[in-house]
Amino acid sequence: MNPIKHVIDVLGGRTKVATLLGMSYQAVKKMEARGVLPRTEYTGETSYAKTLASNSNGAFTDEWLLNNASPKKSVA
């Protein structure tokens, strides 16, 4: 399962996610293709997981997203 695809589906598409995160549609598409959050999420430079989780109406938590969309994990 690709956790980023799951998040995009729950939140209503790439455009919605891009707007929430203040990034381009293309950046979200690349993040989805990789299935992981950017490195900056794990170095404390961004807080995308928290933003996405707070807009998910409880569908997932930021902890779940951080654990499942880590660049160190492979996407099945």
C-alpha positions as CSV (number, residue, x, y, z in Angstrom):
1,M,0.0,0.0,0.0
2,N,1.2,3.4,-0.9
3,P,0.5,5.7,2.1
4,I,0.8,8.9,0.2
5,K,-1.8,7.7,-2.4
6,H,-4.1,6.7,0.5
7,V,-3.7,10.3,2.0
8,I,-4.4,11.9,-1.4
9,D,-7.5,9.7,-1.9
10,V,-8.8,10.5,1.6
11,L,-8.2,14.2,1.2
12,G,-9.8,14.5,-2.2
13,G,-6.9,14.6,-4.7
14,R,-3.5,16.0,-5.5
15,T,-4.8,19.5,-6.0
16,K,-6.3,19.6,-2.5
17,V,-3.1,18.2,-1.0
18,A,-0.9,20.7,-2.9
19,T,-3.1,23.6,-1.6
20,L,-3.0,22.3,2.0
21,L,0.8,21.9,1.9
22,G,1.6,25.1,-0.1
23,M,3.4,23.1,-2.8
24,S,2.9,22.4,-6.5
25,Y,0.7,19.7,-8.0
26,Q,3.8,18.3,-9.6
27,A,5.6,18.1,-6.2
28,V,2.6,16.1,-4.8
29,K,2.6,13.8,-7.8
30,K,6.3,13.1,-7.3
31,M,5.8,12.4,-3.6
32,E,3.0,10.0,-4.5
33,A,5.1,8.2,-7.0
34,R,7.8,7.7,-4.4
35,G,5.3,6.8,-1.7
36,V,7.2,8.7,0.9
37,L,7.2,12.1,2.6
38,P,10.1,14.4,1.9
39,R,13.3,14.2,4.0
40,T,12.4,17.6,5.4
41,E,9.5,16.0,7.3
42,Y,12.0,13.9,9.3
43,T,14.5,16.7,10.0
44,G,11.9,19.0,11.4
45,E,11.9,21.5,8.6
46,T,8.3,20.8,7.6
47,S,5.2,19.5,9.3
48,Y,3.2,18.1,6.4
49,A,2.1,15.0,8.3
50,K,0.4,17.1,11.0
51,T,-1.3,19.3,8.4
52,L,-2.6,16.4,6.4
53,A,-3.8,14.4,9.4
54,S,-5.6,17.5,10.8
55,N,-7.5,17.7,7.6
56,S,-8.4,14.0,7.3
57,N,-11.4,14.0,9.7
58,G,-9.7,11.2,11.7
59,A,-9.0,8.9,8.7
60,F,-5.3,8.7,9.8
61,T,-2.9,10.3,12.3
62,D,0.3,12.1,11.7
63,E,2.1,9.3,13.6
64,W,0.7,6.7,11.2
65,L,1.8,8.8,8.2
66,L,5.3,9.4,9.6
67,N,5.7,5.7,10.3
68,N,4.3,4.5,7.0
69,A,5.7,7.1,4.6
70,S,9.3,7.1,5.8
71,P,12.0,7.3,3.1
72,K,13.7,4.4,4.8
73,K,10.8,2.1,4.2
74,S,10.1,0.5,0.8
75,V,6.7,0.8,-0.7
76,A,5.0,-2.4,-1.7
